[in-house]
Amino acid sequence: MRNMLVRGRDTDAGHILENLVYLELKRRYREVYVGQIGSTGEIDFVAIEDGDPIYFQVAQSTLDEGVLMRELAPLRQINDNYPKYLLTLDRIFDDVNYEGIRKKNVLQWMLEECE
């Protein structure tokens, strides 16, 4: 059914990855939302833990500088000190801190215990 609806695309790994992250967030946290920044920006997911937000962006890869900047931009617009994560399938540069935004390999993150 999915292949019939998404013709001409052999894979849709980015969306599948987002779905997997969403399911894991729902397992870990009671509340999970899509975040909105103003009228145009969006954070993939905002999880609420003890009343405090945790922000998540999900990308298949951010090894391309343009993609990295695009994925970091919404997180950089948030002016608070709550945790912010960029989850990717990247195996190199997979544990980097971009001014408080932690990039992590999504597979390693999924294997971690809830923090």
Biopython code that builds the backbone (N, CA, C, O; Angstrom):
import numpy as np
from Bio.PDB.StructureBuilder import StructureBuilder

atoms = [
    (1, "MET", "N", (0.824, -1.180, 0.000)),
    (1, "MET", "CA", (0.000, 0.000, 0.000)),
    (1, "MET", "C", (0.881, 1.261, 0.000)),
    (1, "MET", "O", (0.653, 2.185, -0.781)),
    (2, "ARG", "N", (1.881, 1.285, 0.880)),
    (2, "ARG", "CA", (2.765, 2.452, 0.968)),
    (2, "ARG", "C", (3.493, 2.674, -0.346)),
    (2, "ARG", "O", (3.575, 3.803, -0.830)),
    (3, "ASN", "N", (4.024, 1.600, -0.928)),
    (3, "ASN", "CA", (4.760, 1.724, -2.186)),
    (3, "ASN", "C", (3.860, 2.234, -3.315)),
    (3, "ASN", "O", (4.326, 2.929, -4.218)),
    (4, "MET", "N", (2.575, 1.889, -3.261)),
    (4, "MET", "CA", (1.642, 2.354, -4.261)),
    (4, "MET", "C", (1.420, 3.865, -4.116)),
    (4, "MET", "O", (1.302, 4.577, -5.114)),
    (5, "LEU", "N", (1.364, 4.345, -2.882)),
    (5, "LEU", "CA", (1.132, 5.765, -2.634)),
    (5, "LEU", "C", (2.373, 6.610, -2.893)),
    (5, "LEU", "O", (2.255, 7.770, -3.287)),
    (6, "VAL", "N", (3.554, 6.050, -2.680)),
    (6, "VAL", "CA", (4.808, 6.783, -2.832)),
    (6, "VAL", "C", (5.531, 6.236, -4.055)),
    (6, "VAL", "O", (6.586, 5.612, -3.937)),
    (7, "ARG", "N", (4.968, 6.468, -5.206)),
    (7, "ARG", "CA", (5.535, 5.939, -6.451)),
    (7, "ARG", "C", (6.870, 6.580, -6.773)),
    (7, "ARG", "O", (7.092, 7.764, -6.518)),
    (8, "GLY", "N", (7.749, 5.773, -7.337)),
    (8, "GLY", "CA", (9.018, 6.283, -7.803)),
    (8, "GLY", "C", (10.056, 6.489, -6.709)),
    (8, "GLY", "O", (11.153, 6.973, -6.986)),
    (9, "ARG", "N", (9.736, 6.140, -5.504)),
    (9, "ARG", "CA", (10.698, 6.296, -4.407)),
    (9, "ARG", "C", (10.959, 4.913, -3.823)),
    (9, "ARG", "O", (10.073, 4.274, -3.257)),
    (10, "ASP", "N", (12.187, 4.481, -3.978)),
    (10, "ASP", "CA", (12.540, 3.176, -3.443)),
    (10, "ASP", "C", (12.640, 3.211, -1.926)),
    (10, "ASP", "O", (12.356, 2.226, -1.244)),
    (11, "THR", "N", (13.049, 4.362, -1.413)),
    (11, "THR", "CA", (13.225, 4.466, 0.022)),
    (11, "THR", "C", (12.801, 5.844, 0.490)),
    (11, "THR", "O", (12.912, 6.826, -0.245)),
    (12, "ASP", "N", (12.326, 5.905, 1.689)),
    (12, "ASP", "CA", (11.941, 7.156, 2.312)),
    (12, "ASP", "C", (12.516, 7.119, 3.722)),
    (12, "ASP", "O", (11.798, 7.274, 4.710)),
    (13, "ALA", "N", (13.824, 6.911, 3.791)),
    (13, "ALA", "CA", (14.490, 6.652, 5.068)),
    (13, "ALA", "C", (14.333, 7.789, 6.063)),
    (13, "ALA", "O", (14.215, 7.536, 7.262)),
    (14, "GLY", "N", (14.327, 9.039, 5.602)),
    (14, "GLY", "CA", (14.193, 10.162, 6.522)),
    (14, "GLY", "C", (12.885, 10.130, 7.285)),
    (14, "GLY", "O", (12.871, 10.333, 8.499)),
    (15, "HIS", "N", (11.789, 9.880, 6.592)),
    (15, "HIS", "CA", (10.491, 9.819, 7.256)),
    (15, "HIS", "C", (10.355, 8.578, 8.135)),
    (15, "HIS", "O", (9.755, 8.625, 9.209)),
    (16, "ILE", "N", (10.906, 7.498, 7.677)),
    (16, "ILE", "CA", (10.874, 6.277, 8.491)),
    (16, "ILE", "C", (11.668, 6.493, 9.774)),
    (16, "ILE", "O", (11.246, 6.066, 10.849)),
    (17, "LEU", "N", (12.825, 7.160, 9.661)),
    (17, "LEU", "CA", (13.637, 7.461, 10.834)),
    (17, "LEU", "C", (12.879, 8.354, 11.807)),
    (17, "LEU", "O", (12.916, 8.123, 13.015)),
    (18, "GLU", "N", (12.195, 9.369, 11.296)),
    (18, "GLU", "CA", (11.388, 10.230, 12.169)),
    (18, "GLU", "C", (10.308, 9.426, 12.891)),
    (18, "GLU", "O", (10.064, 9.644, 14.077)),
    (19, "ASN", "N", (9.668, 8.508, 12.189)),
    (19, "ASN", "CA", (8.643, 7.672, 12.823)),
    (19, "ASN", "C", (9.232, 6.817, 13.934)),
    (19, "ASN", "O", (8.623, 6.669, 14.993)),
    (20, "LEU", "N", (10.415, 6.250, 13.699)),
    (20, "LEU", "CA", (11.066, 5.442, 14.733)),
    (20, "LEU", "C", (11.408, 6.285, 15.957)),
    (20, "LEU", "O", (11.203, 5.852, 17.091)),
    (21, "VAL", "N", (11.929, 7.484, 15.725)),
    (21, "VAL", "CA", (12.260, 8.373, 16.848)),
    (21, "VAL", "C", (10.986, 8.745, 17.606)),
    (21, "VAL", "O", (10.980, 8.758, 18.837)),
    (22, "TYR", "N", (9.916, 9.046, 16.886)),
    (22, "TYR", "CA", (8.656, 9.383, 17.548)),
    (22, "TYR", "C", (8.190, 8.240, 18.447)),
    (22, "TYR", "O", (7.806, 8.470, 19.594)),
    (23, "LEU", "N", (8.222, 7.029, 17.940)),
    (23, "LEU", "CA", (7.784, 5.875, 18.740)),
    (23, "LEU", "C", (8.655, 5.688, 19.976)),
    (23, "LEU", "O", (8.152, 5.359, 21.050)),
    (24, "GLU", "N", (9.961, 5.898, 19.827)),
    (24, "GLU", "CA", (10.860, 5.789, 20.983)),
    (24, "GLU", "C", (10.584, 6.901, 21.985)),
    (24, "GLU", "O", (10.598, 6.663, 23.193)),
    (25, "LEU", "N", (10.336, 8.107, 21.500)),
    (25, "LEU", "CA", (10.001, 9.212, 22.408)),
    (25, "LEU", "C", (8.706, 8.924, 23.157)),
    (25, "LEU", "O", (8.609, 9.199, 24.353)),
    (26, "LYS", "N", (7.719, 8.378, 22.473)),
    (26, "LYS", "CA", (6.454, 8.023, 23.138)),
    (26, "LYS", "C", (6.671, 6.942, 24.193)),
    (26, "LYS", "O", (5.971, 6.912, 25.206)),
    (27, "ARG", "N", (7.630, 6.064, 23.961)),
    (27, "ARG", "CA", (7.940, 5.033, 24.948)),
    (27, "ARG", "C", (8.599, 5.655, 26.184)),
    (27, "ARG", "O", (8.336, 5.241, 27.313)),
    (28, "ARG", "N", (9.460, 6.658, 25.952)),
    (28, "ARG", "CA", (10.220, 7.257, 27.050)),
    (28, "ARG", "C", (9.453, 8.347, 27.806)),
    (28, "ARG", "O", (9.627, 8.501, 29.015)),
    (29, "TYR", "N", (8.613, 9.095, 27.105)),
    (29, "TYR", "CA", (7.976, 10.270, 27.697)),
    (29, "TYR", "C", (6.465, 10.201, 27.524)),
    (29, "TYR", "O", (5.962, 9.661, 26.538)),
    (30, "ARG", "N", (5.770, 10.743, 28.475)),
    (30, "ARG", "CA", (4.303, 10.757, 28.431)),
    (30, "ARG", "C", (3.787, 11.714, 27.362)),
    (30, "ARG", "O", (2.825, 11.412, 26.655)),
    (31, "GLU", "N", (4.441, 12.880, 27.252)),
    (31, "GLU", "CA", (3.980, 13.892, 26.301)),
    (31, "GLU", "C", (5.040, 14.118, 25.222)),
    (31, "GLU", "O", (6.208, 14.358, 25.526)),
    (32, "VAL", "N", (4.615, 14.038, 23.955)),
    (32, "VAL", "CA", (5.493, 14.303, 22.813)),
    (32, "VAL", "C", (4.682, 15.099, 21.790)),
    (32, "VAL", "O", (3.571, 14.716, 21.424)),
    (33, "TYR", "N", (5.255, 16.206, 21.340)),
    (33, "TYR", "CA", (4.572, 17.091, 20.400)),
    (33, "TYR", "C", (5.488, 17.440, 19.242)),
    (33, "TYR", "O", (6.702, 17.247, 19.312)),
    (34, "VAL", "N", (4.887, 17.961, 18.165)),
    (34, "VAL", "CA", (5.647, 18.622, 17.115)),
    (34, "VAL", "C", (5.740, 20.072, 17.558)),
    (34, "VAL", "O", (4.739, 20.680, 17.937)),
    (35, "GLY", "N", (6.948, 20.622, 17.509)),
    (35, "GLY", "CA", (7.148, 21.992, 17.982)),
    (35, "GLY", "C", (6.972, 23.004, 16.876)),
    (35, "GLY", "O", (7.305, 22.738, 15.721)),
    (36, "GLN", "N", (6.449, 24.164, 17.226)),
    (36, "GLN", "CA", (6.244, 25.252, 16.277)),
    (36, "GLN", "C", (7.037, 26.470, 16.728)),
    (36, "GLN", "O", (6.985, 26.850, 17.898)),
    (37, "ILE", "N", (7.771, 27.082, 15.806)),
    (37, "ILE", "CA", (8.515, 28.309, 16.080)),
    (37, "ILE", "C", (7.944, 29.389, 15.178)),
    (37, "ILE", "O", (8.149, 29.362, 13.965)),
    (38, "GLY", "N", (7.239, 30.327, 15.755)),
    (38, "GLY", "CA", (6.623, 31.379, 14.953)),
    (38, "GLY", "C", (5.643, 30.795, 13.955)),
    (38, "GLY", "O", (4.948, 29.823, 14.250)),
    (39, "SER", "N", (5.590, 31.389, 12.776)),
    (39, "SER", "CA", (4.636, 30.910, 11.772)),
    (39, "SER", "C", (5.286, 30.019, 10.717)),
    (39, "SER", "O", (4.590, 29.412, 9.904)),
    (40, "THR", "N", (6.626, 29.939, 10.726)),
    (40, "THR", "CA", (7.280, 29.180, 9.660)),
    (40, "THR", "C", (8.186, 28.064, 10.155)),
    (40, "THR", "O", (8.439, 27.117, 9.411)),
    (41, "GLY", "N", (8.679, 28.141, 11.374)),
    (41, "GLY", "CA", (9.648, 27.158, 11.844)),
    (41, "GLY", "C", (9.003, 25.982, 12.554)),
    (41, "GLY", "O", (7.907, 26.083, 13.105)),
    (42, "GLU", "N", (9.711, 24.872, 12.526)),
    (42, "GLU", "CA", (9.196, 23.671, 13.174)),
    (42, "GLU", "C", (10.346, 22.875, 13.778)),
    (42, "GLU", "O", (11.399, 22.704, 13.165)),
    (43, "ILE", "N", (10.117, 22.398, 14.987)),
    (43, "ILE", "CA", (11.012, 21.449, 15.641)),
    (43, "ILE", "C", (10.364, 20.091, 15.453)),
    (43, "ILE", "O", (9.158, 19.955, 15.656)),
    (44, "ASP", "N", (11.136, 19.083, 15.070)),
    (44, "ASP", "CA", (10.532, 17.781, 14.820)),
    (44, "ASP", "C", (9.730, 17.295, 16.016)),
    (44, "ASP", "O", (8.561, 16.934, 15.879)),
    (45, "PHE", "N", (10.365, 17.285, 17.209)),
    (45, "PHE", "CA", (9.658, 16.787, 18.381)),
    (45, "PHE", "C", (10.055, 17.557, 19.630)),
    (45, "PHE", "O", (11.204, 17.967, 19.793)),
    (46, "VAL", "N", (9.073, 17.742, 20.507)),
    (46, "VAL", "CA", (9.304, 18.298, 21.827)),
    (46, "VAL", "C", (8.718, 17.299, 22.811)),
    (46, "VAL", "O", (7.514, 17.045, 22.812)),
    (47, "ALA", "N", (9.580, 16.738, 23.646)),
    (47, "ALA", "CA", (9.126, 15.820, 24.697)),
    (47, "ALA", "C", (9.085, 16.608, 26.002)),
    (47, "ALA", "O", (9.902, 17.503, 26.221)),
    (48, "ILE", "N", (8.143, 16.275, 26.856)),
    (48, "ILE", "CA", (8.009, 16.953, 28.140)),
    (48, "ILE", "C", (8.344, 15.952, 29.240)),
    (48, "ILE", "O", (7.767, 14.868, 29.327)),
    (49, "GLU", "N", (9.310, 16.360, 30.085)),
    (49, "GLU", "CA", (9.706, 15.526, 31.221)),
    (49, "GLU", "C", (9.680, 16.397, 32.481)),
    (49, "GLU", "O", (10.398, 17.394, 32.570)),
    (50, "ASP", "N", (8.860, 16.019, 33.438)),
    (50, "ASP", "CA", (8.701, 16.790, 34.675)),
    (50, "ASP", "C", (8.382, 18.248, 34.380)),
    (50, "ASP", "O", (8.866, 19.142, 35.075)),
    (51, "GLY", "N", (7.577, 18.492, 33.363)),
    (51, "GLY", "CA", (7.159, 19.838, 33.014)),
    (51, "GLY", "C", (8.146, 20.616, 32.167)),
    (51, "GLY", "O", (7.842, 21.737, 31.758)),
    (52, "ASP", "N", (9.316, 20.062, 31.891)),
    (52, "ASP", "CA", (10.354, 20.751, 31.130)),
    (52, "ASP", "C", (10.484, 20.143, 29.730)),
    (52, "ASP", "O", (10.390, 18.926, 29.570)),
    (53, "PRO", "N", (10.699, 20.989, 28.718)),
    (53, "PRO", "CA", (10.828, 20.480, 27.346)),
    (53, "PRO", "C", (12.219, 19.930, 27.050)),
    (53, "PRO", "O", (13.218, 20.361, 27.625)),
    (54, "ILE", "N", (12.251, 18.969, 26.140)),
    (54, "ILE", "CA", (13.476, 18.457, 25.539)),
    (54, "ILE", "C", (13.205, 18.472, 24.033)),
    (54, "ILE", "O", (12.203, 17.928, 23.570)),
    (55, "TYR", "N", (14.100, 19.096, 23.281)),
    (55, "TYR", "CA", (13.878, 19.319, 21.854)),
    (55, "TYR", "C", (14.682, 18.325, 21.013)),
    (55, "TYR", "O", (15.822, 17.994, 21.336)),
    (56, "PHE", "N", (14.055, 17.854, 19.918)),
    (56, "PHE", "CA", (14.699, 16.875, 19.044)),
    (56, "PHE", "C", (14.493, 17.251, 17.575)),
    (56, "PHE", "O", (13.371, 17.510, 17.140)),
    (57, "GLN", "N", (15.591, 17.277, 16.820)),
    (57, "GLN", "CA", (15.561, 17.342, 15.366)),
    (57, "GLN", "C", (16.085, 16.008, 14.876)),
    (57, "GLN", "O", (16.993, 15.435, 15.479)),
    (58, "VAL", "N", (15.522, 15.507, 13.787)),
    (58, "VAL", "CA", (15.913, 14.208, 13.238)),
    (58, "VAL", "C", (16.281, 14.390, 11.770)),
    (58, "VAL", "O", (15.530, 14.997, 11.007)),
    (59, "ALA", "N", (17.438, 13.863, 11.378)),
    (59, "ALA", "CA", (17.866, 13.919, 9.983)),
    (59, "ALA", "C", (18.625, 12.639, 9.653)),
    (59, "ALA", "O", (19.340, 12.096, 10.495)),
    (60, "GLN", "N", (18.466, 12.170, 8.438)),
    (60, "GLN", "CA", (19.179, 10.967, 8.029)),
    (60, "GLN", "C", (20.687, 11.196, 8.119)),
    (60, "GLN", "O", (21.419, 10.349, 8.632)),
    (61, "SER", "N", (21.146, 12.343, 7.619)),
    (61, "SER", "CA", (22.562, 12.680, 7.682)),
    (61, "SER", "C", (22.723, 14.192, 7.667)),
    (61, "SER", "O", (21.944, 14.910, 7.041)),
    (62, "THR", "N", (23.749, 14.659, 8.367)),
    (62, "THR", "CA", (24.070, 16.090, 8.333)),
    (62, "THR", "C", (25.540, 16.290, 7.980)),
    (62, "THR", "O", (26.146, 17.279, 8.394)),
    (63, "LEU", "N", (26.113, 15.373, 7.228)),
    (63, "LEU", "CA", (27.505, 15.513, 6.812)),
    (63, "LEU", "C", (27.662, 16.637, 5.790)),
    (63, "LEU", "O", (28.737, 17.228, 5.688)),
    (64, "ASP", "N", (26.616, 16.939, 5.039)),
    (64, "ASP", "CA", (26.613, 18.089, 4.144)),
    (64, "ASP", "C", (26.395, 19.343, 5.001)),
    (64, "ASP", "O", (25.454, 19.402, 5.793)),
    (65, "GLU", "N", (27.263, 20.335, 4.837)),
    (65, "GLU", "CA", (27.219, 21.547, 5.659)),
    (65, "GLU", "C", (25.870, 22.270, 5.565)),
    (65, "GLU", "O", (25.365, 22.785, 6.563)),
    (66, "GLY", "N", (25.296, 22.305, 4.371)),
    (66, "GLY", "CA", (23.996, 22.960, 4.189)),
    (66, "GLY", "C", (22.894, 22.283, 4.968)),
    (66, "GLY", "O", (22.068, 22.953, 5.588)),
    (67, "VAL", "N", (22.872, 20.967, 4.944)),
    (67, "VAL", "CA", (21.873, 20.207, 5.692)),
    (67, "VAL", "C", (22.069, 20.410, 7.192)),
    (67, "VAL", "O", (21.102, 20.577, 7.935)),
    (68, "LEU", "N", (23.323, 20.395, 7.629)),
    (68, "LEU", "CA", (23.612, 20.612, 9.048)),
    (68, "LEU", "C", (23.071, 21.965, 9.496)),
    (68, "LEU", "O", (22.400, 22.046, 10.525)),
    (69, "MET", "N", (23.346, 23.020, 8.750)),
    (69, "MET", "CA", (22.875, 24.357, 9.118)),
    (69, "MET", "C", (21.349, 24.426, 9.125)),
    (69, "MET", "O", (20.755, 25.055, 10.001)),
    (70, "ARG", "N", (20.713, 23.772, 8.138)),
    (70, "ARG", "CA", (19.245, 23.757, 8.076)),
    (70, "ARG", "C", (18.643, 23.065, 9.288)),
    (70, "ARG", "O", (17.636, 23.525, 9.828)),
    (71, "GLU", "N", (19.251, 21.960, 9.722)),
    (71, "GLU", "CA", (18.717, 21.206, 10.860)),
    (71, "GLU", "C", (18.993, 21.895, 12.197)),
    (71, "GLU", "O", (18.194, 21.793, 13.128)),
    (72, "LEU", "N", (20.123, 22.594, 12.289)),
    (72, "LEU", "CA", (20.443, 23.309, 13.529)),
    (72, "LEU", "C", (19.634, 24.591, 13.691)),
    (72, "LEU", "O", (19.378, 25.019, 14.816)),
    (73, "ALA", "N", (19.230, 25.208, 12.585)),
    (73, "ALA", "CA", (18.573, 26.516, 12.623)),
    (73, "ALA", "C", (17.359, 26.585, 13.550)),
    (73, "ALA", "O", (17.281, 27.514, 14.354)),
    (74, "PRO", "N", (16.414, 25.653, 13.479)),
    (74, "PRO", "CA", (15.255, 25.766, 14.375)),
    (74, "PRO", "C", (15.641, 25.633, 15.849)),
    (74, "PRO", "O", (15.074, 26.310, 16.706)),
    (75, "LEU", "N", (16.603, 24.763, 16.140)),
    (75, "LEU", "CA", (17.026, 24.590, 17.525)),
    (75, "LEU", "C", (17.726, 25.844, 18.043)),
    (75, "LEU", "O", (17.603, 26.189, 19.218)),
    (76, "ARG", "N", (18.454, 26.519, 17.171)),
    (76, "ARG", "CA", (19.152, 27.742, 17.569)),
    (76, "ARG", "C", (18.184, 28.899, 17.835)),
    (76, "ARG", "O", (18.539, 29.854, 18.527)),
    (77, "GLN", "N", (16.986, 28.820, 17.300)),
    (77, "GLN", "CA", (15.992, 29.866, 17.519)),
    (77, "GLN", "C", (15.364, 29.790, 18.907)),
    (77, "GLN", "O", (14.714, 30.737, 19.350)),
    (78, "ILE", "N", (15.553, 28.682, 19.583)),
    (78, "ILE", "CA", (14.957, 28.501, 20.911)),
    (78, "ILE", "C", (15.908, 29.082, 21.946)),
    (78, "ILE", "O", (17.038, 28.617, 22.095)),
    (79, "ASN", "N", (15.453, 30.080, 22.644)),
    (79, "ASN", "CA", (16.299, 30.783, 23.609)),
    (79, "ASN", "C", (16.016, 30.319, 25.033)),
    (79, "ASN", "O", (15.566, 31.105, 25.866)),
    (80, "ASP", "N", (16.269, 29.083, 25.305)),
    (80, "ASP", "CA", (16.211, 28.576, 26.669)),
    (80, "ASP", "C", (17.350, 27.596, 26.874)),
    (80, "ASP", "O", (18.093, 27.299, 25.938)),
    (81, "ASN", "N", (17.491, 27.100, 28.068)),
    (81, "ASN", "CA", (18.616, 26.214, 28.370)),
    (81, "ASN", "C", (18.204, 24.752, 28.532)),
    (81, "ASN", "O", (18.912, 23.978, 29.177)),
    (82, "TYR", "N", (17.081, 24.373, 27.959)),
    (82, "TYR", "CA", (16.659, 22.980, 28.025)),
    (82, "TYR", "C", (17.411, 22.165, 26.971)),
    (82, "TYR", "O", (17.899, 22.723, 25.989)),
    (83, "PRO", "N", (17.504, 20.854, 27.169)),
    (83, "PRO", "CA", (18.283, 20.017, 26.246)),
    (83, "PRO", "C", (17.758, 20.056, 24.808)),
    (83, "PRO", "O", (16.553, 20.055, 24.559)),
    (84, "LYS", "N", (18.707, 20.090, 23.883)),
    (84, "LYS", "CA", (18.394, 20.092, 22.457)),
    (84, "LYS", "C", (19.273, 19.042, 21.781)),
    (84, "LYS", "O", (20.487, 19.008, 21.978)),
    (85, "TYR", "N", (18.634, 18.185, 20.978)),
    (85, "TYR", "CA", (19.350, 17.096, 20.325)),
    (85, "TYR", "C", (19.109, 17.098, 18.825)),
    (85, "TYR", "O", (18.007, 17.385, 18.359)),
    (86, "LEU", "N", (20.149, 16.778, 18.083)),
    (86, "LEU", "CA", (20.075, 16.515, 16.654)),
    (86, "LEU", "C", (20.445, 15.045, 16.478)),
    (86, "LEU", "O", (21.592, 14.659, 16.703)),
    (87, "LEU", "N", (19.478, 14.231, 16.079)),
    (87, "LEU", "CA", (19.681, 12.791, 15.947)),
    (87, "LEU", "C", (19.838, 12.435, 14.471)),
    (87, "LEU", "O", (18.988, 12.784, 13.652)),
    (88, "THR", "N", (20.932, 11.737, 14.131)),
    (88, "THR", "CA", (21.200, 11.359, 12.744)),
    (88, "THR", "C", (21.721, 9.925, 12.683)),
    (88, "THR", "O", (22.016, 9.308, 13.706)),
    (89, "LEU", "N", (21.824, 9.423, 11.479)),
    (89, "LEU", "CA", (22.434, 8.107, 11.268)),
    (89, "LEU", "C", (23.939, 8.213, 11.047)),
    (89, "LEU", "O", (24.606, 7.202, 10.827)),
    (90, "ASP", "N", (24.476, 9.424, 11.104)),
    (90, "ASP", "CA", (25.908, 9.615, 10.871)),
    (90, "ASP", "C", (26.732, 8.815, 11.875)),
    (90, "ASP", "O", (26.418, 8.767, 13.065)),
    (91, "ARG", "N", (27.795, 8.188, 11.369)),
    (91, "ARG", "CA", (28.704, 7.426, 12.228)),
    (91, "ARG", "C", (29.966, 8.219, 12.531)),
    (91, "ARG", "O", (30.663, 7.931, 13.504)),
    (92, "ILE", "N", (30.267, 9.221, 11.699)),
    (92, "ILE", "CA", (31.384, 10.109, 12.004)),
    (92, "ILE", "C", (30.786, 11.444, 12.440)),
    (92, "ILE", "O", (29.697, 11.817, 12.003)),
    (93, "PHE", "N", (31.483, 12.136, 13.277)),
    (93, "PHE", "CA", (30.950, 13.356, 13.892)),
    (93, "PHE", "C", (29.597, 13.064, 14.530)),
    (93, "PHE", "O", (28.657, 13.851, 14.419)),
    (94, "ASP", "N", (29.516, 11.906, 15.207)),
    (94, "ASP", "CA", (28.225, 11.474, 15.737)),
    (94, "ASP", "C", (27.992, 11.879, 17.190)),
    (94, "ASP", "O", (26.906, 11.639, 17.718)),
    (95, "ASP", "N", (28.960, 12.477, 17.839)),
    (95, "ASP", "CA", (28.753, 12.962, 19.198)),
    (95, "ASP", "C", (29.433, 14.323, 19.317)),
    (95, "ASP", "O", (30.528, 14.446, 19.867)),
    (96, "VAL", "N", (28.757, 15.341, 18.789)),
    (96, "VAL", "CA", (29.306, 16.687, 18.706)),
    (96, "VAL", "C", (28.365, 17.635, 19.435)),
    (96, "VAL", "O", (27.155, 17.413, 19.474)),
    (97, "ASN", "N", (28.928, 18.693, 20.013)),
    (97, "ASN", "CA", (28.131, 19.707, 20.687)),
    (97, "ASN", "C", (28.245, 21.009, 19.890)),
    (97, "ASN", "O", (29.330, 21.578, 19.771)),
    (98, "TYR", "N", (27.125, 21.469, 19.351)),
    (98, "TYR", "CA", (27.067, 22.718, 18.600)),
    (98, "TYR", "C", (26.416, 23.783, 19.484)),
    (98, "TYR", "O", (25.206, 24.000, 19.421)),
    (99, "GLU", "N", (27.228, 24.440, 20.303)),
    (99, "GLU", "CA", (26.748, 25.510, 21.176)),
    (99, "GLU", "C", (25.536, 25.076, 21.988)),
    (99, "GLU", "O", (24.534, 25.787, 22.052)),
    (100, "GLY", "N", (25.633, 23.915, 22.601)),
    (100, "GLY", "CA", (24.554, 23.416, 23.447)),
    (100, "GLY", "C", (23.597, 22.460, 22.771)),
    (100, "GLY", "O", (22.744, 21.874, 23.437)),
    (101, "ILE", "N", (23.714, 22.288, 21.468)),
    (101, "ILE", "CA", (22.885, 21.327, 20.733)),
    (101, "ILE", "C", (23.732, 20.084, 20.522)),
    (101, "ILE", "O", (24.757, 20.130, 19.843)),
    (102, "ARG", "N", (23.300, 18.970, 21.107)),
    (102, "ARG", "CA", (24.087, 17.736, 21.016)),
    (102, "ARG", "C", (23.649, 16.912, 19.818)),
    (102, "ARG", "O", (22.490, 16.514, 19.703)),
    (103, "LYS", "N", (24.603, 16.666, 18.928)),
    (103, "LYS", "CA", (24.353, 15.755, 17.817)),
    (103, "LYS", "C", (24.714, 14.358, 18.290)),
    (103, "LYS", "O", (25.790, 14.138, 18.846)),
    (104, "LYS", "N", (23.805, 13.415, 18.066)),
    (104, "LYS", "CA", (24.038, 12.034, 18.482)),
    (104, "LYS", "C", (23.620, 11.080, 17.372)),
    (104, "LYS", "O", (22.721, 11.376, 16.585)),
    (105, "ASN", "N", (24.275, 9.951, 17.322)),
    (105, "ASN", "CA", (23.859, 8.879, 16.425)),
    (105, "ASN", "C", (22.550, 8.318, 16.967)),
    (105, "ASN", "O", (22.466, 7.921, 18.129)),
    (106, "VAL", "N", (21.544, 8.290, 16.123)),
    (106, "VAL", "CA", (20.211, 7.895, 16.570)),
    (106, "VAL", "C", (20.176, 6.450, 17.074)),
    (106, "VAL", "O", (19.427, 6.140, 18.000)),
    (107, "LEU", "N", (20.970, 5.572, 16.479)),
    (107, "LEU", "CA", (20.971, 4.177, 16.932)),
    (107, "LEU", "C", (21.554, 4.058, 18.331)),
    (107, "LEU", "O", (21.035, 3.316, 19.165)),
    (108, "GLN", "N", (22.639, 4.793, 18.588)),
    (108, "GLN", "CA", (23.209, 4.797, 19.935)),
    (108, "GLN", "C", (22.225, 5.411, 20.933)),
    (108, "GLN", "O", (22.063, 4.908, 22.045)),
    (109, "TRP", "N", (21.575, 6.495, 20.527)),
    (109, "TRP", "CA", (20.594, 7.143, 21.395)),
    (109, "TRP", "C", (19.455, 6.189, 21.755)),
    (109, "TRP", "O", (18.997, 6.169, 22.897)),
    (110, "MET", "N", (19.002, 5.402, 20.785)),
    (110, "MET", "CA", (17.900, 4.474, 21.038)),
    (110, "MET", "C", (18.302, 3.376, 22.010)),
    (110, "MET", "O", (17.461, 2.842, 22.732)),
    (111, "LEU", "N", (19.586, 3.038, 22.030)),
    (111, "LEU", "CA", (20.062, 1.998, 22.937)),
    (111, "LEU", "C", (20.314, 2.500, 24.357)),
    (111, "LEU", "O", (20.425, 1.701, 25.286)),
    (112, "GLU", "N", (20.404, 3.807, 24.528)),
    (112, "GLU", "CA", (20.644, 4.376, 25.857)),
    (112, "GLU", "C", (19.423, 4.217, 26.751)),
    (112, "GLU", "O", (18.286, 4.126, 26.287)),
    (113, "GLU", "N", (19.700, 4.187, 28.033)),
    (113, "GLU", "CA", (18.601, 4.239, 28.993)),
    (113, "GLU", "C", (18.057, 5.650, 29.015)),
    (113, "GLU", "O", (18.750, 6.590, 28.625)),
    (114, "CYS", "N", (16.859, 5.805, 29.453)),
    (114, "CYS", "CA", (16.292, 7.143, 29.607)),
    (114, "CYS", "C", (17.147, 7.936, 30.570)),
    (114, "CYS", "O", (17.507, 7.465, 31.649)),
    (115, "GLU", "N", (17.465, 9.161, 30.152)),
    (115, "GLU", "CA", (18.306, 10.011, 30.991)),
    (115, "GLU", "C", (17.502, 10.689, 32.069)),
    (115, "GLU", "O", (18.055, 11.444, 32.869)),
]
sb = StructureBuilder()
sb.init_structure("model")
sb.init_model(0)
sb.init_chain("A")
sb.init_seg("    ")
for serial, (resi, resn, name, xyz) in enumerate(atoms, 1):
    if name == "N":
        sb.init_residue(resn, " ", resi, " ")
    sb.init_atom(name, np.array(xyz, "f"), 0.0, 1.0, " ", f" {name:<3s}", serial, name[0])
structure = sb.get_structure()
